[in-house]
Amino acid sequence: MRRRFLSLVIVGVAAATTPTIGSTESRPTEATVTATVAVPSVPLPSPWLRDEAAMMLVGSALIGLAAAIRRTV
C-alpha cells in the first residue's frame, strides 16, 4: 500500500510539472510596445495575523506533516 501511494504521488507530481502535449503558444509577428509606469509597492499590514505568527503556523504545519509522513513510512 505504501509503495502504491508513493508511486501515485510521484506520478502526480510529474504529471503536474510537465506541460500539456497539445499546447502551443502562438507568437505574434509584430511586437507591441506599451508604456510601463513605475508604481511603488506598499505592503499592507495584516491586522489579524502578524508575520511571526504566520511563520509559527507554517512551521507547525510542516512539523505535523513530517510527523504524519514518518508514521506512514
C-alpha positions as a Markdown table, in Angstrom:
| # | Residue | x | y | z |
|---|---|---|---|---|
| 1 | Met | 0.0 | 0.0 | 0.0 |
| 2 | Arg | 2.8 | 2.4 | 0.8 |
| 3 | Arg | 4.6 | 1.7 | -2.5 |
| 4 | Arg | 1.4 | 2.4 | -4.4 |
| 5 | Phe | 0.7 | 5.6 | -2.6 |
| 6 | Leu | 4.3 | 6.8 | -3.0 |
| 7 | Ser | 4.3 | 5.9 | -6.7 |
| 8 | Leu | 1.0 | 7.7 | -7.2 |
| 9 | Val | 2.4 | 10.8 | -5.5 |
| 10 | Ile | 5.5 | 10.8 | -7.7 |
| 11 | Val | 3.4 | 10.3 | -10.9 |
| 12 | Gly | 1.0 | 13.0 | -9.8 |
| 13 | Val | 3.9 | 15.5 | -9.3 |
| 14 | Ala | 5.5 | 14.5 | -12.6 |
| 15 | Ala | 2.2 | 15.0 | -14.4 |
| 16 | Ala | 1.6 | 18.3 | -12.8 |
| 17 | Thr | 5.0 | 19.7 | -13.8 |
| 18 | Thr | 5.1 | 18.6 | -17.4 |
| 19 | Pro | 3.5 | 20.9 | -20.0 |
| 20 | Thr | 0.4 | 19.8 | -21.9 |
| 21 | Ile | 1.4 | 18.0 | -25.1 |
| 22 | Gly | -1.1 | 19.9 | -27.4 |
| 23 | Ser | -0.3 | 23.3 | -26.0 |
| 24 | Thr | 1.5 | 25.6 | -28.5 |
| 25 | Glu | 1.9 | 29.3 | -27.9 |
| 26 | Ser | 1.4 | 31.4 | -30.9 |
| 27 | Arg | 3.9 | 34.3 | -31.0 |
| 28 | Pro | 2.7 | 37.4 | -32.8 |
| 29 | Thr | 4.9 | 38.6 | -35.6 |
| 30 | Glu | 4.6 | 42.2 | -34.5 |
| 31 | Ala | 5.8 | 43.2 | -31.1 |
| 32 | Thr | 3.5 | 45.7 | -29.3 |
| 33 | Val | 5.3 | 48.2 | -27.1 |
| 34 | Thr | 3.4 | 49.6 | -24.1 |
| 35 | Ala | 4.5 | 52.2 | -21.7 |
| 36 | Thr | 5.3 | 51.0 | -18.2 |
| 37 | Val | 4.7 | 53.1 | -15.2 |
| 38 | Ala | 6.8 | 52.5 | -12.0 |
| 39 | Val | 4.5 | 52.3 | -9.0 |
| 40 | Pro | 5.9 | 51.8 | -5.6 |
| 41 | Ser | 4.7 | 48.7 | -3.9 |
| 42 | Val | 3.4 | 49.4 | -0.4 |
| 43 | Pro | 2.8 | 46.2 | 1.7 |
| 44 | Leu | -0.5 | 46.4 | 3.5 |
| 45 | Pro | -0.2 | 45.3 | 7.1 |
| 46 | Ser | -2.5 | 42.4 | 8.1 |
| 47 | Pro | -4.2 | 43.5 | 11.3 |
| 48 | Trp | -5.4 | 39.9 | 12.1 |
| 49 | Leu | -2.1 | 38.0 | 11.7 |
| 50 | Arg | 1.5 | 39.1 | 12.3 |
| 51 | Asp | 4.4 | 37.8 | 10.3 |
| 52 | Glu | 5.9 | 36.0 | 13.3 |
| 53 | Ala | 2.6 | 34.2 | 14.0 |
| 54 | Ala | 2.3 | 33.2 | 10.4 |
| 55 | Met | 5.8 | 31.7 | 10.4 |
| 56 | Met | 5.0 | 29.8 | 13.5 |
| 57 | Leu | 1.8 | 28.4 | 12.0 |
| 58 | Val | 3.6 | 27.3 | 8.8 |
| 59 | Gly | 6.4 | 25.8 | 10.8 |
| 60 | Ser | 4.0 | 23.9 | 13.0 |
| 61 | Ala | 2.1 | 22.6 | 9.9 |
| 62 | Leu | 5.4 | 21.4 | 8.3 |
| 63 | Ile | 6.4 | 19.6 | 11.5 |
| 64 | Gly | 3.0 | 18.0 | 11.7 |
| 65 | Leu | 3.2 | 16.9 | 8.0 |
| 66 | Ala | 6.7 | 15.4 | 8.6 |
| 67 | Ala | 5.4 | 13.5 | 11.6 |
| 68 | Ala | 2.4 | 12.2 | 9.6 |
| 69 | Ile | 4.7 | 11.1 | 6.8 |
| 70 | Arg | 7.1 | 9.4 | 9.2 |
| 71 | Arg | 4.3 | 7.4 | 10.8 |
| 72 | Thr | 3.1 | 6.1 | 7.4 |
| 73 | Val | 6.5 | 5.1 | 6.3 |
